[in-house]
Amino acid sequence: MQQFFGSSDNVTRGWQLGDGHFTTMHVRRGRVRLWPLHKARLSNACHRLHFPEPDWTVIEVALACLPDEGDRVARLTLLRGPGGRGYGIDGCGETVVALNMSPFPAHYAHWREQGIELGMCEGRLGSSPMLAGLKTINRLEQVLLKAELERRGLAEGVVLNEAGTVMEAVTANLFWRHGEQVFTPELATGGVHGTLRAWVMNELGERVQTVNARPEALHQADEIWLTNALMGLVPVHTFAGRPLAKAFSMTRSLQSSYEQTD
């Protein structure tokens, strides 16, 4: 299903220039999980990219009418409105909103229960401080990194930036625990500020530090897990060939708390 709020003829600029941003949401029993965090991320991106804010009331009415069909995926994409010339944005109209629905990936439940093996990607993310943290519709780096995962037979992989610093996984944010302290990459030059990343950081508070870390930090970790809005919290049982303890103690605790969260 695809819905456009505004004429579907007005999406050309967004598709041609990658002039848009989006969020991908887990719809459970007709309700969007973590909607306030998704809305906040979209609103922040609108501010940083100089988009007019969309009519949130119209969007929230549409989301409230989603059918109760178990687990589904909803993608909400915001595109700059028509107008302007070339790259210019003067004269662009109101933000165009597209809502797409798709089936929920069945394998994520197995990942959450059994954990996954996490590799190291050879491809690296370029520095892009103007877009750091944003989920823009230009995802070509992720397309190439996903192709690497498929070629190498990896479920997921850690991605470094051009300076050799840990950034994220290909489709998820990354956390690791050493003793009682939890770490996640600082995303000042790239990466995506995921909604479940934000939830985990709120849940753990001062126990989480954002850091610029080298891969050695992951090799010394007691526990590693991945997060995104669809996969949830996924423990890592093996990193770069090194088995990790399978108690997944902090991951299990966070999974339990998140299960109670809408």
Secondary structure, 3 states (H helix, E strand, C coil): CEEEECCHHHHHHHHHHCCEEEEEEEEECCEECCHHHHHHHHHHHHHHHCCCCCCHHHHHHHHHCCCCCCEEEEEEEEECCCCCCCCCCCCCCCCEEEEEEEECCCCHHHHHHHCEEEEEEEEEECCCCCCCECCECCCHHHHHHHHHHHHHCCCEEEEEECCCCEEEECCCEEEEEECCEEEEECCCCCCECCHHHHHHHHHHHHHEEEECCCCHHHHCCCEEEEEECCCEEEEEEEECCEECCCCCHHHHHHHHHHHCCC
